[in-house]
Amino acid sequence: MFFLAAASGGMLRFWLSNQLSRWLGMALPWGTLAVNVSGAFAIGYLAAWLLAGTNSSLWLIVGIGFLGAYTTVSSFSWQSFSFWLSGRRARAIAYTFVTLLLGIIAVAFGFHWGQG
């Protein structure tokens, strides 16, 4: 089950990231940003739900398997560094800051919503 969840998360990330890049352009990596922020929300929600006493095997399957493959720290890191290397340092800093800030806010909202 874990492997199916991870494969599904990876495929969804690939599809969504590519779709958003086509729709919104490549000025910023919108797809990676959207995937990471929505994944942060989902992990916050799942964590709150699991703290309420539901089945902990869901953490392995959904939290680590699906969401671990769905979100992507490596792409985010490379895209930020690529901006820096190409001389777009302000964009690198802004993209890094916005991604981290929105991710933390999304986890908090997800956790709050998950508590009911």
Backbone as ProteinMPNN parsed JSONL, in Angstrom:
{"seq_chain_A": "MFFLAAASGGMLRFWLSNQLSRWLGMALPWGTLAVNVSGAFAIGYLAAWLLAGTNSSLWLIVGIGFLGAYTTVSSFSWQSFSFWLSGRRARAIAYTFVTLLLGIIAVAFGFHWGQG", "coords_chain_A": {"N_chain_A": [[0.823, -1.198, 0.0], [1.965, 1.216, 0.775], [3.815, 1.745, -1.281], [2.151, 2.141, -3.487], [0.834, 4.468, -2.668], [3.004, 6.257, -2.564], [3.805, 6.216, -5.257], [1.51, 7.28, -6.434], [1.443, 9.849, -5.28], [3.811, 10.965, -6.332], [3.232, 10.916, -9.096], [1.005, 12.616, -9.205], [2.182, 15.018, -8.336], [4.007, 15.481, -10.457], [2.222, 15.802, -12.637], [0.549, 17.996, -11.787], [2.441, 20.023, -11.302], [3.539, 20.378, -13.867], [1.222, 21.159, -15.304], [0.535, 23.62, -14.05], [2.82, 25.083, -14.662], [2.55, 25.313, -17.419], [0.17, 26.812, -17.565], [0.694, 29.132, -16.041], [3.202, 29.991, -16.681], [6.842, 30.263, -16.618], [8.172, 32.095, -15.059], [8.313, 32.055, -12.316], [8.639, 29.085, -10.345], [5.797, 27.989, -10.226], [4.335, 25.611, -10.062], [5.838, 23.896, -8.372], [5.754, 25.439, -6.054], [2.968, 25.474, -5.511], [2.474, 22.735, -5.139], [4.107, 22.167, -2.913], [3.025, 23.874, -0.929], [0.321, 23.044, -0.802], [0.766, 20.408, -0.046], [1.92, 20.852, 2.459], [-0.272, 21.902, 3.839], [-1.897, 19.616, 3.79], [-0.362, 17.777, 5.296], [-0.376, 18.992, 7.78], [-3.105, 18.888, 8.384], [-3.473, 16.098, 8.416], [-1.756, 15.399, 10.539], [-3.035, 16.608, 12.748], [-5.43, 15.217, 12.725], [-4.531, 12.618, 13.189], [-3.489, 12.908, 15.745], [-5.786, 13.016, 17.133], [-6.396, 10.424, 17.558], [-6.801, 8.515, 15.519], [-6.075, 5.825, 13.21], [-2.692, 5.023, 13.174], [-1.23, 3.927, 11.108], [-1.981, 5.238, 8.896], [-0.359, 7.478, 8.843], [2.082, 6.501, 7.909], [1.337, 5.571, 5.332], [-0.114, 7.73, 4.056], [1.029, 10.186, 5.03], [3.902, 9.841, 4.934], [4.293, 8.206, 2.643], [2.433, 9.02, 0.368], [2.332, 11.957, 0.627], [5.016, 12.498, 1.053], [6.147, 11.795, -1.398], [4.695, 13.458, -3.012], [5.261, 16.17, -2.301], [8.174, 18.303, -2.727], [11.245, 18.866, -1.804], [13.733, 18.835, -2.976], [13.397, 19.803, -5.644], [12.462, 22.392, -5.097], [14.709, 23.412, -3.721], [16.678, 23.28, -5.731], [15.572, 24.979, -7.686], [15.534, 27.44, -6.338], [18.298, 27.8, -5.936], [19.11, 27.863, -8.598], [18.011, 30.286, -9.494], [19.648, 31.977, -7.991], [22.217, 31.343, -9.021], [21.92, 32.283, -11.628], [22.034, 34.958, -11.308], [19.769, 36.187, -10.43], [19.23, 37.082, -7.72], [17.555, 38.399, -5.877], [15.103, 37.316, -6.604], [15.584, 34.639, -5.974], [15.839, 34.769, -3.171], [13.324, 35.819, -2.484], [11.588, 33.822, -3.495], [12.372, 31.61, -1.94], [11.789, 32.559, 0.658], [8.987, 33.081, 0.44], [8.01, 30.505, -0.169], [8.719, 29.051, 2.167], [7.377, 30.55, 4.159], [4.653, 30.436, 3.313], [4.365, 27.664, 3.406], [4.614, 27.077, 6.159], [2.454, 28.525, 7.17], [0.413, 27.16, 5.824], [0.617, 24.579, 6.962], [-0.143, 25.211, 9.58], [-2.811, 26.124, 9.169], [-3.889, 23.749, 8.087], [-3.542, 22.015, 10.271], [-5.15, 23.283, 12.172], [-7.675, 23.101, 10.893], [-7.862, 20.335, 10.77], [-8.31, 19.653, 13.382], [-10.898, 20.097, 13.738]], "CA_chain_A": [[0.0, 0.0, 0.0], [2.876, 2.351, 0.862], [4.397, 2.017, -2.593], [1.085, 2.72, -4.324], [0.633, 5.843, -2.208], [4.155, 7.044, -3.003], [3.735, 6.349, -6.716], [0.407, 8.201, -6.728], [1.872, 11.195, -4.907], [4.793, 11.416, -7.314], [2.568, 11.171, -10.378], [0.18, 13.819, -9.06], [3.107, 16.155, -8.309], [4.504, 15.687, -11.817], [1.135, 16.323, -13.471], [0.133, 19.321, -11.334], [3.541, 20.961, -11.511], [3.608, 20.668, -15.31], [0.027, 21.918, -15.702], [0.654, 24.999, -13.571], [3.877, 25.739, -15.437], [1.968, 25.658, -18.729], [-0.859, 27.838, -17.402], [1.172, 30.363, -15.405], [4.524, 30.357, -17.182], [8.01, 29.793, -15.887], [8.857, 33.182, -14.364], [8.535, 31.422, -11.016], [8.194, 27.69, -10.371], [4.481, 27.971, -9.582], [3.918, 24.238, -9.802], [6.514, 23.421, -7.166], [5.21, 26.21, -4.939], [1.612, 24.993, -5.228], [2.57, 21.377, -4.619], [4.666, 22.181, -1.558], [2.097, 24.522, 0.006], [-0.833, 22.163, -0.607], [1.252, 19.266, 0.728], [2.091, 21.312, 3.844], [-1.62, 21.936, 4.407], [-2.37, 18.236, 3.975], [0.354, 17.124, 6.392], [-0.892, 19.591, 9.005], [-4.434, 18.306, 8.61], [-3.288, 14.698, 8.774], [-1.16, 15.34, 11.879], [-4.086, 16.918, 13.731], [-6.379, 14.11, 12.688], [-3.904, 11.463, 13.828], [-3.377, 13.19, 17.177], [-7.11, 12.768, 17.715], [-6.486, 9.011, 17.899], [-7.122, 7.599, 14.426], [-5.102, 4.796, 12.856], [-1.37, 5.586, 12.904], [-0.666, 3.422, 9.851], [-2.25, 6.269, 7.887], [0.808, 8.367, 8.766], [3.045, 5.847, 7.031], [0.839, 5.492, 3.961], [-0.476, 9.036, 3.496], [1.987, 11.223, 5.399], [5.242, 9.578, 4.416], [4.217, 7.678, 1.282], [1.823, 9.914, -0.618], [2.77, 13.354, 0.731], [6.469, 12.529, 0.881], [6.427, 11.775, -2.838], [3.979, 14.576, -3.629], [6.012, 17.412, -2.101], [9.508, 18.159, -3.278], [12.264, 19.774, -1.296], [14.86, 18.889, -3.907], [13.079, 20.728, -6.736], [12.434, 23.73, -4.501], [16.088, 23.821, -3.447], [17.375, 23.506, -6.989], [15.02, 26.166, -8.343], [16.045, 28.606, -5.607], [19.717, 27.917, -6.238], [19.237, 28.249, -10.015], [17.8, 31.731, -9.533], [20.855, 32.584, -7.426], [23.309, 31.17, -9.987], [21.681, 33.088, -12.83], [22.117, 36.372, -10.97], [18.473, 36.69, -9.948], [19.343, 36.822, -6.284], [16.338, 38.862, -5.193], [14.067, 36.32, -6.883], [15.931, 33.446, -5.188], [15.504, 35.038, -1.769], [11.865, 35.967, -2.378], [10.969, 32.513, -3.712], [12.666, 30.803, -0.759], [11.026, 33.116, 1.775], [7.55, 32.874, 0.209], [7.73, 29.079, -0.047], [8.775, 28.653, 3.576], [6.312, 31.221, 4.897], [3.36, 29.837, 2.942], [4.341, 26.289, 3.886], [4.344, 27.076, 7.601], [1.06, 28.977, 7.326], [-0.456, 26.077, 5.351], [0.612, 23.535, 7.993], [-0.946, 25.707, 10.699], [-4.216, 26.07, 8.761], [-4.268, 22.349, 7.985], [-3.644, 21.477, 11.621], [-6.348, 23.875, 12.77], [-8.84, 22.493, 10.247], [-7.89, 18.92, 11.126], [-8.802, 19.509, 14.746], [-12.359, 20.204, 13.684]], "C_chain_A": [[0.868, 1.263, 0.0], [3.409, 2.736, -0.519], [3.382, 2.603, -3.564], [0.829, 4.179, -3.95], [1.768, 6.736, -2.687], [4.133, 7.257, -4.517], [2.647, 7.342, -7.113], [0.787, 9.64, -6.407], [2.862, 11.771, -5.903], [4.169, 11.745, -8.663], [1.706, 12.422, -10.319], [1.058, 15.067, -9.048], [3.595, 16.487, -9.717], [3.428, 16.333, -12.695], [0.783, 17.762, -13.076], [1.211, 20.366, -11.583], [3.651, 21.344, -12.987], [2.41, 21.485, -15.784], [0.151, 23.384, -15.28], [1.745, 25.759, -14.309], [3.361, 26.149, -16.815], [1.002, 26.828, -18.614], [-0.283, 29.175, -16.95], [2.549, 30.814, -15.886], [5.625, 29.922, -16.227], [8.771, 30.91, -15.172], [9.202, 32.777, -12.937], [8.074, 29.98, -11.134], [6.876, 27.519, -9.606], [4.031, 26.571, -9.215], [4.541, 23.695, -8.533], [5.985, 24.138, -5.937], [3.832, 25.682, -4.542], [1.633, 23.597, -4.615], [3.067, 21.398, -3.177], [3.719, 22.818, -0.549], [0.87, 23.639, 0.246], [-0.438, 20.912, 0.173], [1.458, 19.623, 2.19], [0.736, 21.382, 4.539], [-2.086, 20.519, 4.735], [-1.654, 17.551, 5.129], [-0.071, 17.705, 7.739], [-2.245, 19.011, 9.382], [-4.308, 16.87, 9.102], [-2.722, 14.563, 10.189], [-2.204, 15.612, 12.958], [-5.074, 15.771, 13.837], [-5.811, 12.892, 13.411], [-3.722, 11.673, 15.322], [-4.697, 12.958, 17.897], [-7.345, 11.279, 17.969], [-6.879, 8.084, 16.772], [-5.937, 6.689, 14.141], [-3.747, 5.393, 12.463], [-0.724, 5.023, 11.643], [-0.981, 4.376, 8.696], [-1.077, 7.23, 7.745], [1.841, 7.789, 7.808], [2.588, 5.907, 5.579], [0.618, 6.873, 3.356], [0.597, 10.08, 3.773], [3.351, 11.03, 4.78], [5.198, 9.123, 2.963], [3.712, 8.691, 0.277], [2.394, 11.328, -0.555], [4.285, 13.5, 0.614], [6.871, 12.538, -0.587], [5.783, 12.952, -3.558], [4.75, 15.885, -3.494], [7.458, 17.199, -2.529], [10.467, 19.232, -2.788], [13.406, 19.907, -2.296], [14.587, 19.846, -5.067], [13.068, 22.165, -6.244], [13.858, 24.241, -4.273], [16.836, 24.135, -4.731], [16.866, 24.771, -7.684], [15.494, 27.441, -7.654], [17.51, 28.849, -5.939], [19.948, 28.341, -7.688], [19.003, 29.743, -10.198], [19.069, 32.441, -9.067], [22.011, 32.52, -8.435], [23.154, 32.064, -11.21], [21.687, 34.589, -12.537], [20.816, 36.981, -10.496], [18.358, 36.428, -8.451], [18.113, 37.275, -5.508], [15.202, 37.858, -5.407], [14.323, 35.043, -6.091], [15.527, 33.623, -3.732], [13.992, 35.119, -1.585], [11.165, 34.616, -2.521], [11.173, 31.607, -2.494], [11.816, 31.268, 0.424], [9.529, 32.829, 1.624], [7.189, 31.398, 0.363], [7.714, 28.635, 1.41], [7.639, 29.272, 4.381], [4.95, 30.599, 4.589], [3.248, 28.397, 3.421], [4.006, 26.21, 5.368], [2.91, 27.514, 7.88], [0.093, 27.865, 6.916], [-0.513, 24.932, 6.358], [-0.278, 23.96, 9.158], [-2.437, 25.667, 10.37], [-4.709, 24.629, 8.67], [-4.457, 21.718, 9.35], [-4.904, 21.99, 12.317], [-7.616, 23.233, 12.205], [-8.998, 21.026, 10.633], [-8.398, 18.661, 12.535], [-10.32, 19.649, 14.828], [-12.83, 21.445, 14.282]], "O_chain_A": [[0.559, 2.244, -0.675], [3.446, 3.915, -0.873], [3.719, 3.467, -4.374], [0.632, 5.023, -4.825], [1.528, 7.847, -3.161], [4.412, 8.356, -4.997], [2.839, 8.149, -8.022], [0.483, 10.549, -7.179], [2.761, 12.939, -6.277], [4.533, 12.735, -9.297], [1.675, 13.203, -11.27], [0.717, 16.068, -9.679], [3.592, 17.651, -10.118], [3.7, 17.298, -13.41], [0.725, 18.644, -13.933], [0.914, 21.475, -12.029], [3.836, 22.518, -13.31], [2.569, 22.407, -16.584], [-0.106, 24.284, -16.08], [1.607, 26.957, -14.556], [3.707, 27.219, -17.315], [1.005, 27.729, -19.453], [-0.716, 30.23, -17.414], [3.006, 31.901, -15.533], [5.38, 29.307, -15.189], [9.898, 30.696, -14.724], [10.265, 33.123, -12.423], [7.2, 29.681, -11.947], [6.845, 26.982, -8.499], [3.412, 26.367, -8.17], [3.851, 23.098, -7.706], [5.787, 23.518, -4.892], [3.567, 25.468, -3.359], [0.888, 23.316, -3.676], [2.506, 20.719, -2.316], [3.622, 22.342, 0.582], [0.428, 23.501, 1.386], [-1.229, 20.408, 0.972], [1.204, 18.802, 3.07], [0.605, 20.972, 5.692], [-2.603, 20.259, 5.822], [-2.287, 16.807, 5.878], [-0.121, 16.982, 8.734], [-2.5, 18.686, 10.542], [-4.949, 16.474, 10.076], [-3.163, 13.703, 10.952], [-2.246, 14.914, 13.971], [-5.498, 15.407, 14.934], [-6.522, 12.216, 14.155], [-3.793, 10.715, 16.091], [-4.73, 12.734, 19.107], [-8.375, 10.904, 18.53], [-7.264, 6.946, 17.04], [-4.9, 6.801, 14.794], [-3.667, 6.182, 11.522], [0.248, 5.597, 11.152], [-0.334, 4.331, 7.65], [-0.822, 7.742, 6.655], [2.408, 8.512, 6.989], [3.37, 6.256, 4.695], [1.11, 7.157, 2.264], [1.031, 10.783, 2.86], [3.898, 11.948, 4.168], [5.978, 9.6, 2.139], [4.469, 9.168, -0.569], [2.884, 11.846, -1.559], [4.776, 14.518, 0.126], [7.826, 13.213, -0.97], [6.274, 13.393, -4.597], [4.88, 16.63, -4.465], [7.913, 16.064, -2.675], [10.489, 20.354, -3.295], [13.98, 20.986, -2.441], [15.466, 20.625, -5.435], [13.606, 23.056, -6.902], [14.166, 25.386, -4.603], [17.545, 25.138, -4.814], [17.661, 25.548, -8.214], [15.822, 28.42, -8.325], [17.911, 29.984, -6.195], [20.879, 29.094, -7.973], [19.709, 30.396, -10.966], [19.507, 33.406, -9.693], [22.695, 33.516, -8.67], [24.143, 32.545, -11.764], [21.382, 35.397, -13.414], [20.764, 38.172, -10.191], [17.51, 35.664, -7.99], [17.683, 36.594, -4.577], [14.429, 37.588, -4.487], [13.382, 34.428, -5.588], [14.938, 32.724, -3.132], [13.446, 34.552, -0.639], [10.254, 34.302, -1.756], [10.246, 30.917, -2.07], [11.198, 30.453, 1.108], [8.882, 32.385, 2.571], [6.165, 31.075, 0.965], [6.803, 27.926, 1.838], [7.009, 28.594, 5.193], [4.189, 30.276, 5.5], [2.165, 27.951, 3.801], [3.205, 25.373, 5.784], [2.234, 26.937, 8.731], [-0.924, 27.648, 7.575], [-1.584, 24.369, 6.587], [-1.071, 23.165, 9.663], [-3.242, 25.229, 11.193], [-5.811, 24.316, 9.12], [-5.413, 20.974, 9.57], [-5.626, 21.231, 12.963], [-8.521, 22.868, 12.955], [-10.113, 20.532, 10.802], [-8.864, 17.563, 12.839], [-10.935, 19.355, 15.854], [-14.035, 21.694, 14.319]]}, "name": "protein", "num_of_chains": 1, "seq": "MFFLAAASGGMLRFWLSNQLSRWLGMALPWGTLAVNVSGAFAIGYLAAWLLAGTNSSLWLIVGIGFLGAYTTVSSFSWQSFSFWLSGRRARAIAYTFVTLLLGIIAVAFGFHWGQG"}
